[in-house]
Amino acid sequence: MLYAIISEDVADSLERRLAARPDHLVRLEALRDEGRLVLAGPHPAIDSENPGDAGFSGSLVVAEFDGLEEAQRWADADPYVIAGVYAQVTVKPFKKVLP
């Protein structure tokens, strides 16, 4: 089943994000390579694809897991969580309708 992992950043998270990003991407690339990743990306803190020093306000990952507990464990082990980038992470089932 698909799960949405919706994360909200702490204030001034950009430096922590940049430091943890390589490890964060490795985990996402593993999901992609397994054919389980639907989409992933950050929420720019301003209305721009390149927010610069404004940074990001959170992230969204939609991926396939065997169950909610597995999705939660995966989210809990995210390098951004470990680095203190996220203030809050919500994991919930997701039903893709379109496209």
N, C-alpha and C positions, 0 to 999 in steps of 0.2 A: 504494500500500500504506500501511497505517497504521503509525505509529511512536510509541513511548512515549519521552518525554523526561523523565527522572527526575533531579531536581536536589536536592542537599543544600546547605543554607546554611552559611556560616561562622558562628562564634559571634558573638552580638551584631550580627546583620545588619539589624535593624529600621530603623535610620536610613538605611542605604544602600538598602534596599528601598523605603522611602517616597520617597526622592529619585528613584529610577529607575523607579518604578511607572508614571507616565504614558506613558513611551516603551515600556515593556514591554507595556502594554495595547494601544497602537496596533498593535503587531505581531500580537498575538493577535486583535484585531478584524479585521485584514486577512485572517488565515486564516479566521475565521468568515465574513466577507463573501464569500470565495471558495468557501464550502461545504466547506472542508477540515478544520475544527476539530471534533473529537468532544467533547472536554472539556478544561478547564484550571482549575487552582486551586492554592492553597498548602496546605501541611500545617501547621496550627497547632501551636505548640510545646507547648501544653497541651490538655487535653481540653475545648475550648471553640471555638465558631464565631468568637467575638470574643476572641482571646487577649490583647488589650491590649498592655502593655509586654513580655509574654513573647515576642511576635512569632511567627515562623514557623521551621520547621526545614527547609523545602524546598518543592518544587513538582512538579506533574505536568502534563504536556501530552500529549494524544493527538491526533495530527493526521495528515492524509494528505500524503505527499510522493512524488516520483517514484522515490526510492531512498534508501538509507541515507546515502550521501554528501551528498545534498541536505538531509536531515533534520539531519545533523551540522553542516553549514554554517549552517543556520538557527539551531540551538541555540548554536553558537559566537558568533553575532552578537547574541545576546540582550543587551539593556541591563543585565540583572542580572549577566551574566557580565562585561561591560565595567566595571560599577560595583563588582565584587568581592563581590557578594552570595553567589555560589555557590562552595563549596569543591570540588564535584565535580558533573559532569553526565554521565549515562549515556544513550545513545540506542540503542534496539534495536527491532527489528520487533515489531509487536503485531497479534494476530489477535483481532478482536472476535467473540465468540460470542453473548453475550446483552447486553442485549435486542435 
